């Protein structure tokens, strides 16, 4: 790693269960989105999910940033649906 450009996205959830659902929804996207211009790492600690994006150039960083924000939005929608199903 050690690309010249990076961004860290941090998402704090109300509880660990919700963060775990988001993490599990996002994790399968890591490998398919990695290429020679950008890649990401995903971690979860308690109720916080962190995505570190590294990119070779600013255009790739912007594209990866937008993609991951969209994926997080979708993961949160899945977490909402899971909560409604459990209720």
PDB file of N, CA, C and O in Angstrom:
ATOM      1  N   UNK A   1       0.844  -1.181   0.000  1.00  0.00           N
ATOM      2  CA  UNK A   1       0.000   0.000   0.000  1.00  0.00           C
ATOM      3  C   UNK A   1       0.882   1.234   0.000  1.00  0.00           C
ATOM      4  O   UNK A   1       1.921   1.237  -0.659  1.00  0.00           O
ATOM      5  N   UNK A   2       0.506   2.274   0.711  1.00  0.00           N
ATOM      6  CA  UNK A   2       1.314   3.472   0.721  1.00  0.00           C
ATOM      7  C   UNK A   2       1.121   4.336  -0.503  1.00  0.00           C
ATOM      8  O   UNK A   2       2.061   4.984  -0.961  1.00  0.00           O
ATOM      9  N   UNK A   3      -0.088   4.354  -1.039  1.00  0.00           N
ATOM     10  CA  UNK A   3      -0.390   5.193  -2.196  1.00  0.00           C
ATOM     11  C   UNK A   3      -0.292   6.662  -1.803  1.00  0.00           C
ATOM     12  O   UNK A   3      -0.422   7.000  -0.626  1.00  0.00           O
ATOM     13  N   UNK A   4      -0.063   7.535  -2.777  1.00  0.00           N
ATOM     14  CA  UNK A   4       0.105   8.953  -2.463  1.00  0.00           C
ATOM     15  C   UNK A   4      -1.165   9.669  -1.987  1.00  0.00           C
ATOM     16  O   UNK A   4      -1.080  10.758  -1.418  1.00  0.00           O
ATOM     17  N   UNK A   5      -2.339   9.071  -2.214  1.00  0.00           N
ATOM     18  CA  UNK A   5      -3.599   9.711  -1.821  1.00  0.00           C
ATOM     19  C   UNK A   5      -4.429   8.727  -1.011  1.00  0.00           C
ATOM     20  O   UNK A   5      -4.494   7.539  -1.326  1.00  0.00           O
ATOM     21  N   UNK A   6      -5.064   9.244   0.043  1.00  0.00           N
ATOM     22  CA  UNK A   6      -5.914   8.359   0.827  1.00  0.00           C
ATOM     23  C   UNK A   6      -7.043   9.136   1.486  1.00  0.00           C
ATOM     24  O   UNK A   6      -7.003  10.360   1.605  1.00  0.00           O
ATOM     25  N   UNK A   7      -8.039   8.390   1.904  1.00  0.00           N
ATOM     26  CA  UNK A   7      -9.176   8.961   2.631  1.00  0.00           C
ATOM     27  C   UNK A   7      -9.633   7.910   3.628  1.00  0.00           C
ATOM     28  O   UNK A   7      -9.571   6.710   3.359  1.00  0.00           O
ATOM     29  N   UNK A   8     -10.085   8.370   4.768  1.00  0.00           N
ATOM     30  CA  UNK A   8     -10.609   7.470   5.784  1.00  0.00           C
ATOM     31  C   UNK A   8     -12.057   7.853   6.051  1.00  0.00           C
ATOM     32  O   UNK A   8     -12.359   8.986   6.425  1.00  0.00           O
ATOM     33  N   UNK A   9     -12.944   6.885   5.850  1.00  0.00           N
ATOM     34  CA  UNK A   9     -14.368   7.077   6.108  1.00  0.00           C
ATOM     35  C   UNK A   9     -14.700   6.336   7.398  1.00  0.00           C
ATOM     36  O   UNK A   9     -14.397   5.149   7.526  1.00  0.00           O
ATOM     37  N   UNK A  10     -15.313   7.018   8.346  1.00  0.00           N
ATOM     38  CA  UNK A  10     -15.673   6.409   9.619  1.00  0.00           C
ATOM     39  C   UNK A  10     -17.166   6.556   9.826  1.00  0.00           C
ATOM     40  O   UNK A  10     -17.720   7.651   9.722  1.00  0.00           O
ATOM     41  N   UNK A  11     -17.814   5.429  10.122  1.00  0.00           N
ATOM     42  CA  UNK A  11     -19.257   5.403  10.319  1.00  0.00           C
ATOM     43  C   UNK A  11     -19.542   4.831  11.697  1.00  0.00           C
ATOM     44  O   UNK A  11     -19.178   3.692  11.989  1.00  0.00           O
ATOM     45  N   UNK A  12     -20.189   5.618  12.542  1.00  0.00           N
ATOM     46  CA  UNK A  12     -20.540   5.174  13.882  1.00  0.00           C
ATOM     47  C   UNK A  12     -22.021   4.825  13.916  1.00  0.00           C
ATOM     48  O   UNK A  12     -22.871   5.605  13.486  1.00  0.00           O
ATOM     49  N   UNK A  13     -22.312   3.628  14.440  1.00  0.00           N
ATOM     50  CA  UNK A  13     -23.679   3.131  14.500  1.00  0.00           C
ATOM     51  C   UNK A  13     -24.174   3.119  15.938  1.00  0.00           C
ATOM     52  O   UNK A  13     -23.395   3.253  16.881  1.00  0.00           O
ATOM     53  N   UNK A  14     -25.481   2.958  16.086  1.00  0.00           N
ATOM     54  CA  UNK A  14     -26.089   2.959  17.414  1.00  0.00           C
ATOM     55  C   UNK A  14     -25.654   1.777  18.262  1.00  0.00           C
ATOM     56  O   UNK A  14     -25.589   1.873  19.487  1.00  0.00           O
ATOM     57  N   UNK A  15     -25.355   0.660  17.607  1.00  0.00           N
ATOM     58  CA  UNK A  15     -24.947  -0.520  18.361  1.00  0.00           C
ATOM     59  C   UNK A  15     -24.054  -1.418  17.494  1.00  0.00           C
ATOM     60  O   UNK A  15     -23.943  -1.225  16.283  1.00  0.00           O
ATOM     61  N   UNK A  16     -23.423  -2.400  18.145  1.00  0.00           N
ATOM     62  CA  UNK A  16     -22.509  -3.295  17.439  1.00  0.00           C
ATOM     63  C   UNK A  16     -23.220  -4.162  16.405  1.00  0.00           C
ATOM     64  O   UNK A  16     -22.654  -4.471  15.357  1.00  0.00           O
ATOM     65  N   UNK A  17     -24.447  -4.551  16.695  1.00  0.00           N
ATOM     66  CA  UNK A  17     -25.190  -5.396  15.755  1.00  0.00           C
ATOM     67  C   UNK A  17     -25.374  -4.695  14.422  1.00  0.00           C
ATOM     68  O   UNK A  17     -25.155  -5.285  13.364  1.00  0.00           O
ATOM     69  N   UNK A  18     -25.774  -3.447  14.477  1.00  0.00           N
ATOM     70  CA  UNK A  18     -25.988  -2.680  13.241  1.00  0.00           C
ATOM     71  C   UNK A  18     -24.667  -2.489  12.491  1.00  0.00           C
ATOM     72  O   UNK A  18     -24.627  -2.596  11.265  1.00  0.00           O
ATOM     73  N   UNK A  19     -23.606  -2.211  13.214  1.00  0.00           N
ATOM     74  CA  UNK A  19     -22.289  -2.060  12.582  1.00  0.00           C
ATOM     75  C   UNK A  19     -21.847  -3.371  11.940  1.00  0.00           C
ATOM     76  O   UNK A  19     -21.263  -3.370  10.856  1.00  0.00           O
ATOM     77  N   UNK A  20     -22.123  -4.482  12.606  1.00  0.00           N
ATOM     78  CA  UNK A  20     -21.761  -5.800  12.069  1.00  0.00           C
ATOM     79  C   UNK A  20     -22.521  -6.089  10.776  1.00  0.00           C
ATOM     80  O   UNK A  20     -21.946  -6.625   9.828  1.00  0.00           O
ATOM     81  N   UNK A  21     -23.801  -5.740  10.728  1.00  0.00           N
ATOM     82  CA  UNK A  21     -24.593  -5.934   9.502  1.00  0.00           C
ATOM     83  C   UNK A  21     -24.002  -5.102   8.364  1.00  0.00           C
ATOM     84  O   UNK A  21     -23.857  -5.594   7.245  1.00  0.00           O
ATOM     85  N   UNK A  22     -23.666  -3.855   8.644  1.00  0.00           N
ATOM     86  CA  UNK A  22     -23.065  -2.998   7.619  1.00  0.00           C
ATOM     87  C   UNK A  22     -21.733  -3.575   7.152  1.00  0.00           C
ATOM     88  O   UNK A  22     -21.463  -3.645   5.953  1.00  0.00           O
ATOM     89  N   UNK A  23     -20.912  -3.983   8.103  1.00  0.00           N
ATOM     90  CA  UNK A  23     -19.598  -4.547   7.746  1.00  0.00           C
ATOM     91  C   UNK A  23     -19.755  -5.783   6.863  1.00  0.00           C
ATOM     92  O   UNK A  23     -19.074  -5.912   5.845  1.00  0.00           O
ATOM     93  N   UNK A  24     -20.639  -6.678   7.246  1.00  0.00           N
ATOM     94  CA  UNK A  24     -20.831  -7.906   6.469  1.00  0.00           C
ATOM     95  C   UNK A  24     -21.414  -7.623   5.089  1.00  0.00           C
ATOM     96  O   UNK A  24     -21.185  -8.385   4.150  1.00  0.00           O
ATOM     97  N   UNK A  25     -22.151  -6.552   4.964  1.00  0.00           N
ATOM     98  CA  UNK A  25     -22.682  -6.163   3.654  1.00  0.00           C
ATOM     99  C   UNK A  25     -21.589  -5.577   2.771  1.00  0.00           C
ATOM    100  O   UNK A  25     -21.620  -5.738   1.551  1.00  0.00           O
ATOM    101  N   UNK A  26     -20.631  -4.901   3.379  1.00  0.00           N
ATOM    102  CA  UNK A  26     -19.575  -4.224   2.627  1.00  0.00           C
ATOM    103  C   UNK A  26     -18.382  -5.113   2.283  1.00  0.00           C
ATOM    104  O   UNK A  26     -17.778  -4.958   1.222  1.00  0.00           O
ATOM    105  N   UNK A  27     -18.045  -6.034   3.166  1.00  0.00           N
ATOM    106  CA  UNK A  27     -16.819  -6.823   3.013  1.00  0.00           C
ATOM    107  C   UNK A  27     -16.695  -7.515   1.649  1.00  0.00           C
ATOM    108  O   UNK A  27     -15.599  -7.519   1.088  1.00  0.00           O
ATOM    109  N   UNK A  28     -17.757  -8.095   1.092  1.00  0.00           N
ATOM    110  CA  UNK A  28     -17.616  -8.766  -0.214  1.00  0.00           C
ATOM    111  C   UNK A  28     -17.210  -7.824  -1.361  1.00  0.00           C
ATOM    112  O   UNK A  28     -16.784  -8.290  -2.417  1.00  0.00           O
ATOM    113  N   UNK A  29     -17.337  -6.533  -1.164  1.00  0.00           N
ATOM    114  CA  UNK A  29     -17.005  -5.563  -2.217  1.00  0.00           C
ATOM    115  C   UNK A  29     -15.517  -5.227  -2.273  1.00  0.00           C
ATOM    116  O   UNK A  29     -15.066  -4.626  -3.247  1.00  0.00           O
ATOM    117  N   UNK A  30     -14.749  -5.599  -1.257  1.00  0.00           N
ATOM    118  CA  UNK A  30     -13.334  -5.211  -1.212  1.00  0.00           C
ATOM    119  C   UNK A  30     -12.542  -5.708  -2.415  1.00  0.00           C
ATOM    120  O   UNK A  30     -11.909  -4.910  -3.106  1.00  0.00           O
ATOM    121  N   UNK A  31     -12.566  -6.984  -2.669  1.00  0.00           N
ATOM    122  CA  UNK A  31     -11.758  -7.544  -3.760  1.00  0.00           C
ATOM    123  C   UNK A  31     -12.212  -7.089  -5.142  1.00  0.00           C
ATOM    124  O   UNK A  31     -11.375  -6.701  -5.957  1.00  0.00           O
ATOM    125  N   UNK A  32     -13.518  -7.126  -5.430  1.00  0.00           N
ATOM    126  CA  UNK A  32     -13.929  -6.728  -6.785  1.00  0.00           C
ATOM    127  C   UNK A  32     -13.607  -5.266  -7.126  1.00  0.00           C
ATOM    128  O   UNK A  32     -13.428  -4.932  -8.298  1.00  0.00           O
ATOM    129  N   UNK A  33     -13.534  -4.406  -6.127  1.00  0.00           N
ATOM    130  CA  UNK A  33     -13.291  -2.989  -6.395  1.00  0.00           C
ATOM    131  C   UNK A  33     -11.810  -2.624  -6.419  1.00  0.00           C
ATOM    132  O   UNK A  33     -11.448  -1.549  -6.897  1.00  0.00           O
ATOM    133  N   UNK A  34     -10.965  -3.488  -5.921  1.00  0.00           N
ATOM    134  CA  UNK A  34      -9.526  -3.196  -5.904  1.00  0.00           C
ATOM    135  C   UNK A  34      -8.958  -3.317  -7.322  1.00  0.00           C
ATOM    136  O   UNK A  34      -9.278  -4.248  -8.061  1.00  0.00           O
ATOM    137  N   UNK A  35      -8.123  -2.368  -7.673  1.00  0.00           N
ATOM    138  CA  UNK A  35      -7.434  -2.432  -8.956  1.00  0.00           C
ATOM    139  C   UNK A  35      -6.071  -1.774  -8.803  1.00  0.00           C
ATOM    140  O   UNK A  35      -5.632  -1.513  -7.682  1.00  0.00           O
ATOM    141  N   UNK A  36      -5.403  -1.506  -9.905  1.00  0.00           N
ATOM    142  CA  UNK A  36      -4.062  -0.945  -9.813  1.00  0.00           C
ATOM    143  C   UNK A  36      -4.062   0.546  -9.464  1.00  0.00           C
ATOM    144  O   UNK A  36      -2.998   1.116  -9.223  1.00  0.00           O
ATOM    145  N   UNK A  37      -5.240   1.190  -9.432  1.00  0.00           N
ATOM    146  CA  UNK A  37      -5.300   2.621  -9.118  1.00  0.00           C
ATOM    147  C   UNK A  37      -5.865   2.912  -7.736  1.00  0.00           C
ATOM    148  O   UNK A  37      -5.545   3.945  -7.149  1.00  0.00           O
ATOM    149  N   UNK A  38      -6.702   2.018  -7.200  1.00  0.00           N
ATOM    150  CA  UNK A  38      -7.256   2.257  -5.863  1.00  0.00           C
ATOM    151  C   UNK A  38      -7.641   0.941  -5.195  1.00  0.00           C
ATOM    152  O   UNK A  38      -7.929  -0.054  -5.860  1.00  0.00           O
ATOM    153  N   UNK A  39      -7.639   0.963  -3.877  1.00  0.00           N
ATOM    154  CA  UNK A  39      -8.022  -0.191  -3.085  1.00  0.00           C
ATOM    155  C   UNK A  39      -8.477   0.303  -1.728  1.00  0.00           C
ATOM    156  O   UNK A  39      -8.259   1.461  -1.372  1.00  0.00           O
ATOM    157  N   UNK A  40      -9.109  -0.577  -0.976  1.00  0.00           N
ATOM    158  CA  UNK A  40      -9.643  -0.167   0.321  1.00  0.00           C
ATOM    159  C   UNK A  40      -9.443  -1.275   1.349  1.00  0.00           C
ATOM    160  O   UNK A  40      -9.286  -2.449   1.013  1.00  0.00           O
ATOM    161  N   UNK A  41      -9.454  -0.863   2.605  1.00  0.00           N
ATOM    162  CA  UNK A  41      -9.419  -1.786   3.740  1.00  0.00           C
ATOM    163  C   UNK A  41     -10.620  -1.460   4.612  1.00  0.00           C
ATOM    164  O   UNK A  41     -10.985  -0.296   4.776  1.00  0.00           O
ATOM    165  N   UNK A  42     -11.225  -2.490   5.167  1.00  0.00           N
ATOM    166  CA  UNK A  42     -12.430  -2.336   5.976  1.00  0.00           C
ATOM    167  C   UNK A  42     -12.173  -2.921   7.357  1.00  0.00           C
ATOM    168  O   UNK A  42     -11.699  -4.051   7.479  1.00  0.00           O
ATOM    169  N   UNK A  43     -12.486  -2.153   8.397  1.00  0.00           N
ATOM    170  CA  UNK A  43     -12.367  -2.650   9.759  1.00  0.00           C
ATOM    171  C   UNK A  43     -13.609  -2.255  10.540  1.00  0.00           C
ATOM    172  O   UNK A  43     -14.296  -1.286  10.215  1.00  0.00           O
ATOM    173  N   UNK A  44     -13.877  -3.038  11.586  1.00  0.00           N
ATOM    174  CA  UNK A  44     -14.959  -2.691  12.505  1.00  0.00           C
ATOM    175  C   UNK A  44     -14.446  -2.867  13.917  1.00  0.00           C
ATOM    176  O   UNK A  44     -13.853  -3.891  14.257  1.00  0.00           O
ATOM    177  N   UNK A  45     -14.679  -1.866  14.725  1.00  0.00           N
ATOM    178  CA  UNK A  45     -14.370  -1.944  16.148  1.00  0.00           C
ATOM    179  C   UNK A  45     -15.622  -1.518  16.900  1.00  0.00           C
ATOM    180  O   UNK A  45     -16.047  -0.365  16.833  1.00  0.00           O
ATOM    181  N   UNK A  46     -16.196  -2.466  17.608  1.00  0.00           N
ATOM    182  CA  UNK A  46     -17.451  -2.236  18.325  1.00  0.00           C
ATOM    183  C   UNK A  46     -18.519  -1.732  17.346  1.00  0.00           C
ATOM    184  O   UNK A  46     -18.899  -2.453  16.423  1.00  0.00           O
ATOM    185  N   UNK A  47     -18.999  -0.514  17.539  1.00  0.00           N
ATOM    186  CA  UNK A  47     -20.076   0.015  16.699  1.00  0.00           C
ATOM    187  C   UNK A  47     -19.567   0.973  15.624  1.00  0.00           C
ATOM    188  O   UNK A  47     -20.339   1.761  15.078  1.00  0.00           O
ATOM    189  N   UNK A  48     -18.276   0.909  15.319  1.00  0.00           N
ATOM    190  CA  UNK A  48     -17.682   1.809  14.331  1.00  0.00           C
ATOM    191  C   UNK A  48     -17.092   1.015  13.173  1.00  0.00           C
ATOM    192  O   UNK A  48     -16.307   0.087  13.370  1.00  0.00           O
ATOM    193  N   UNK A  49     -17.486   1.397  11.967  1.00  0.00           N
ATOM    194  CA  UNK A  49     -16.943   0.799  10.747  1.00  0.00           C
ATOM    195  C   UNK A  49     -16.053   1.849  10.085  1.00  0.00           C
ATOM    196  O   UNK A  49     -16.445   3.004   9.918  1.00  0.00           O
ATOM    197  N   UNK A  50     -14.845   1.422   9.712  1.00  0.00           N
ATOM    198  CA  UNK A  50     -13.895   2.332   9.078  1.00  0.00           C
ATOM    199  C   UNK A  50     -13.465   1.757   7.742  1.00  0.00           C
ATOM    200  O   UNK A  50     -13.149   0.573   7.626  1.00  0.00           O
ATOM    201  N   UNK A  51     -13.459   2.618   6.739  1.00  0.00           N
ATOM    202  CA  UNK A  51     -12.981   2.246   5.412  1.00  0.00           C
ATOM    203  C   UNK A  51     -11.825   3.176   5.078  1.00  0.00           C
ATOM    204  O   UNK A  51     -11.982   4.397   5.049  1.00  0.00           O
ATOM    205  N   UNK A  52     -10.664   2.587   4.828  1.00  0.00           N
ATOM    206  CA  UNK A  52      -9.500   3.371   4.407  1.00  0.00           C
ATOM    207  C   UNK A  52      -9.304   3.124   2.917  1.00  0.00           C
ATOM    208  O   UNK A  52      -9.097   1.993   2.477  1.00  0.00           O
ATOM    209  N   UNK A  53      -9.374   4.203   2.158  1.00  0.00           N
ATOM    210  CA  UNK A  53      -9.199   4.128   0.707  1.00  0.00           C
ATOM    211  C   UNK A  53      -7.826   4.679   0.370  1.00  0.00           C
ATOM    212  O   UNK A  53      -7.440   5.737   0.865  1.00  0.00           O
ATOM    213  N   UNK A  54      -7.090   3.969  -0.467  1.00  0.00           N
ATOM    214  CA  UNK A  54      -5.810   4.465  -0.974  1.00  0.00           C
ATOM    215  C   UNK A  54      -5.880   4.470  -2.493  1.00  0.00           C
ATOM    216  O   UNK A  54      -6.460   3.575  -3.107  1.00  0.00           O
ATOM    217  N   UNK A  55      -5.277   5.498  -3.090  1.00  0.00           N
ATOM    218  CA  UNK A  55      -5.347   5.626  -4.543  1.00  0.00           C
ATOM    219  C   UNK A  55      -4.066   6.221  -5.109  1.00  0.00           C
ATOM    220  O   UNK A  55      -3.350   6.977  -4.453  1.00  0.00           O
ATOM    221  N   UNK A  56      -3.815   5.850  -6.337  1.00  0.00           N
ATOM    222  CA  UNK A  56      -2.630   6.322  -7.032  1.00  0.00           C
ATOM    223  C   UNK A  56      -2.768   7.767  -7.510  1.00  0.00           C
ATOM    224  O   UNK A  56      -1.769   8.463  -7.691  1.00  0.00           O
ATOM    225  N   UNK A  57      -4.014   8.216  -7.713  1.00  0.00           N
ATOM    226  CA  UNK A  57      -4.238   9.577  -8.189  1.00  0.00           C
ATOM    227  C   UNK A  57      -5.568  10.094  -7.644  1.00  0.00           C
ATOM    228  O   UNK A  57      -6.386   9.321  -7.145  1.00  0.00           O
ATOM    229  N   UNK A  58      -5.772  11.394  -7.742  1.00  0.00           N
ATOM    230  CA  UNK A  58      -6.964  12.009  -7.167  1.00  0.00           C
ATOM    231  C   UNK A  58      -8.261  11.593  -7.865  1.00  0.00           C
ATOM    232  O   UNK A  58      -9.303  11.488  -7.217  1.00  0.00           O
ATOM    233  N   UNK A  59      -8.209  11.362  -9.156  1.00  0.00           N
ATOM    234  CA  UNK A  59      -9.408  10.920  -9.875  1.00  0.00           C
ATOM    235  C   UNK A  59      -9.846   9.558  -9.348  1.00  0.00           C
ATOM    236  O   UNK A  59     -11.032   9.338  -9.107  1.00  0.00           O
ATOM    237  N   UNK A  60      -8.907   8.657  -9.170  1.00  0.00           N
ATOM    238  CA  UNK A  60      -9.227   7.327  -8.635  1.00  0.00           C
ATOM    239  C   UNK A  60      -9.722   7.424  -7.197  1.00  0.00           C
ATOM    240  O   UNK A  60     -10.623   6.684  -6.802  1.00  0.00           O
ATOM    241  N   UNK A  61      -9.142   8.327  -6.414  1.00  0.00           N
ATOM    242  CA  UNK A  61      -9.585   8.514  -5.033  1.00  0.00           C
ATOM    243  C   UNK A  61     -11.031   9.000  -4.993  1.00  0.00           C
ATOM    244  O   UNK A  61     -11.837   8.495  -4.211  1.00  0.00           O
ATOM    245  N   UNK A  62     -11.355   9.970  -5.825  1.00  0.00           N
ATOM    246  CA  UNK A  62     -12.726  10.493  -5.873  1.00  0.00           C
ATOM    247  C   UNK A  62     -13.707   9.406  -6.287  1.00  0.00           C
ATOM    248  O   UNK A  62     -14.771   9.263  -5.684  1.00  0.00           O
ATOM    249  N   UNK A  63     -13.355   8.647  -7.303  1.00  0.00           N
ATOM    250  CA  UNK A  63     -14.244   7.580  -7.769  1.00  0.00           C
ATOM    251  C   UNK A  63     -14.444   6.527  -6.687  1.00  0.00           C
ATOM    252  O   UNK A  63     -15.570   6.089  -6.449  1.00  0.00           O
ATOM    253  N   UNK A  64     -13.377   6.122  -6.038  1.00  0.00           N
ATOM    254  CA  UNK A  64     -13.486   5.120  -4.972  1.00  0.00           C
ATOM    255  C   UNK A  64     -14.281   5.674  -3.788  1.00  0.00           C
ATOM    256  O   UNK A  64     -15.102   4.967  -3.204  1.00  0.00           O
ATOM    257  N   UNK A  65     -14.042   6.911  -3.444  1.00  0.00           N
ATOM    258  CA  UNK A  65     -14.768   7.551  -2.339  1.00  0.00           C
ATOM    259  C   UNK A  65     -16.271   7.545  -2.625  1.00  0.00           C
ATOM    260  O   UNK A  65     -17.068   7.157  -1.771  1.00  0.00           O
ATOM    261  N   UNK A  66     -16.648   7.972  -3.815  1.00  0.00           N
ATOM    262  CA  UNK A  66     -18.064   7.985  -4.184  1.00  0.00           C
ATOM    263  C   UNK A  66     -18.672   6.590  -4.181  1.00  0.00           C
ATOM    264  O   UNK A  66     -19.799   6.398  -3.724  1.00  0.00           O
ATOM    265  N   UNK A  67     -17.932   5.629  -4.684  1.00  0.00           N
ATOM    266  CA  UNK A  67     -18.423   4.248  -4.718  1.00  0.00           C
ATOM    267  C   UNK A  67     -18.652   3.724  -3.314  1.00  0.00           C
ATOM    268  O   UNK A  67     -19.702   3.146  -3.032  1.00  0.00           O
ATOM    269  N   UNK A  68     -17.678   3.918  -2.423  1.00  0.00           N
ATOM    270  CA  UNK A  68     -17.817   3.411  -1.056  1.00  0.00           C
ATOM    271  C   UNK A  68     -18.935   4.126  -0.299  1.00  0.00           C
ATOM    272  O   UNK A  68     -19.634   3.498   0.497  1.00  0.00           O
ATOM    273  N   UNK A  69     -19.113   5.408  -0.529  1.00  0.00           N
ATOM    274  CA  UNK A  69     -20.232   6.115   0.126  1.00  0.00           C
ATOM    275  C   UNK A  69     -21.572   5.537  -0.337  1.00  0.00           C
ATOM    276  O   UNK A  69     -22.493   5.376   0.464  1.00  0.00           O
ATOM    277  N   UNK A  70     -21.674   5.233  -1.610  1.00  0.00           N
ATOM    278  CA  UNK A  70     -22.888   4.628  -2.137  1.00  0.00           C
ATOM    279  C   UNK A  70     -23.103   3.233  -1.550  1.00  0.00           C
ATOM    280  O   UNK A  70     -24.227   2.877  -1.196  1.00  0.00           O
ATOM    281  N   UNK A  71     -22.051   2.456  -1.446  1.00  0.00           N
ATOM    282  CA  UNK A  71     -22.152   1.119  -0.872  1.00  0.00           C
ATOM    283  C   UNK A  71     -22.546   1.163   0.603  1.00  0.00           C
ATOM    284  O   UNK A  71     -23.325   0.326   1.061  1.00  0.00           O
ATOM    285  N   UNK A  72     -22.021   2.122   1.339  1.00  0.00           N
ATOM    286  CA  UNK A  72     -22.389   2.271   2.751  1.00  0.00           C
ATOM    287  C   UNK A  72     -23.865   2.630   2.859  1.00  0.00           C
ATOM    288  O   UNK A  72     -24.570   2.110   3.724  1.00  0.00           O
ATOM    289  N   UNK A  73     -24.329   3.502   1.998  1.00  0.00           N
ATOM    290  CA  UNK A  73     -25.748   3.865   2.005  1.00  0.00           C
ATOM    291  C   UNK A  73     -26.615   2.621   1.792  1.00  0.00           C
ATOM    292  O   UNK A  73     -27.623   2.433   2.473  1.00  0.00           O
ATOM    293  N   UNK A  74     -26.218   1.788   0.853  1.00  0.00           N
ATOM    294  CA  UNK A  74     -26.952   0.546   0.594  1.00  0.00           C
ATOM    295  C   UNK A  74     -26.869  -0.392   1.796  1.00  0.00           C
ATOM    296  O   UNK A  74     -27.870  -1.004   2.167  1.00  0.00           O
ATOM    297  N   UNK A  75     -25.702  -0.511   2.404  1.00  0.00           N
ATOM    298  CA  UNK A  75     -25.542  -1.365   3.586  1.00  0.00           C
ATOM    299  C   UNK A  75     -26.432  -0.888   4.729  1.00  0.00           C
ATOM    300  O   UNK A  75     -27.005  -1.698   5.457  1.00  0.00           O
ATOM    301  N   UNK A  76     -26.545   0.423   4.882  1.00  0.00           N
ATOM    302  CA  UNK A  76     -27.414   0.956   5.931  1.00  0.00           C
ATOM    303  C   UNK A  76     -28.881   0.665   5.634  1.00  0.00           C
ATOM    304  O   UNK A  76     -29.664   0.425   6.553  1.00  0.00           O
ATOM    305  N   UNK A  77     -29.253   0.685   4.369  1.00  0.00           N
ATOM    306  CA  UNK A  77     -30.615   0.313   3.986  1.00  0.00           C
ATOM    307  C   UNK A  77     -30.878  -1.144   4.339  1.00  0.00           C
ATOM    308  O   UNK A  77     -31.964  -1.483   4.808  1.00  0.00           O
ATOM    309  N   UNK A  78     -29.886  -2.009   4.116  1.00  0.00           N
ATOM    310  CA  UNK A  78     -30.010  -3.418   4.471  1.00  0.00           C
ATOM    311  C   UNK A  78     -30.145  -3.567   5.988  1.00  0.00           C
ATOM    312  O   UNK A  78     -30.963  -4.356   6.463  1.00  0.00           O
ATOM    313  N   UNK A  79     -29.357  -2.823   6.739  1.00  0.00           N
ATOM    314  CA  UNK A  79     -29.444  -2.877   8.201  1.00  0.00           C
ATOM    315  C   UNK A  79     -30.833  -2.432   8.670  1.00  0.00           C
ATOM    316  O   UNK A  79     -31.397  -3.026   9.589  1.00  0.00           O
ATOM    317  N   UNK A  80     -31.379  -1.401   8.050  1.00  0.00           N
ATOM    318  CA  UNK A  80     -32.743  -0.942   8.391  1.00  0.00           C
ATOM    319  C   UNK A  80     -33.757  -2.050   8.134  1.00  0.00           C
ATOM    320  O   UNK A  80     -34.643  -2.297   8.952  1.00  0.00           O
ATOM    321  N   UNK A  81     -33.619  -2.715   6.990  1.00  0.00           N
ATOM    322  CA  UNK A  81     -34.552  -3.790   6.647  1.00  0.00           C
ATOM    323  C   UNK A  81     -34.420  -4.950   7.631  1.00  0.00           C
ATOM    324  O   UNK A  81     -35.421  -5.556   8.014  1.00  0.00           O
ATOM    325  N   UNK A  82     -33.201  -5.259   8.038  1.00  0.00           N
ATOM    326  CA  UNK A  82     -32.983  -6.337   8.998  1.00  0.00           C
ATOM    327  C   UNK A  82     -33.626  -6.017  10.340  1.00  0.00           C
ATOM    328  O   UNK A  82     -34.189  -6.896  10.992  1.00  0.00           O
ATOM    329  N   UNK A  83     -33.541  -4.762  10.747  1.00  0.00           N
ATOM    330  CA  UNK A  83     -34.164  -4.357  12.014  1.00  0.00           C
ATOM    331  C   UNK A  83     -35.679  -4.457  11.936  1.00  0.00           C
ATOM    332  O   UNK A  83     -36.319  -4.877  12.900  1.00  0.00           O
ATOM    333  N   UNK A  84     -36.261  -4.078  10.807  1.00  0.00           N
ATOM    334  CA  UNK A  84     -37.710  -4.176  10.647  1.00  0.00           C
ATOM    335  C   UNK A  84     -38.161  -5.631  10.645  1.00  0.00           C
ATOM    336  O   UNK A  84     -39.227  -5.953  11.170  1.00  0.00           O
ATOM    337  N   UNK A  85     -37.361  -6.503  10.063  1.00  0.00           N
ATOM    338  CA  UNK A  85     -37.685  -7.922  10.002  1.00  0.00           C
ATOM    339  C   UNK A  85     -37.648  -8.553  11.390  1.00  0.00           C
ATOM    340  O   UNK A  85     -38.465  -9.417  11.710  1.00  0.00           O
ATOM    341  N   UNK A  86     -36.694  -8.115  12.211  1.00  0.00           N
ATOM    342  CA  UNK A  86     -36.546  -8.660  13.560  1.00  0.00           C
ATOM    343  C   UNK A  86     -37.606  -8.151  14.517  1.00  0.00           C
ATOM    344  O   UNK A  86     -37.855  -8.765  15.555  1.00  0.00           O
ATOM    345  N   UNK A  87     -38.237  -7.026  14.174  1.00  0.00           N
ATOM    346  CA  UNK A  87     -39.207  -6.419  15.081  1.00  0.00           C
ATOM    347  C   UNK A  87     -40.523  -7.157  15.109  1.00  0.00           C
ATOM    348  O   UNK A  87     -41.438  -6.760  15.830  1.00  0.00           O
TER     349      UNK A  87
END
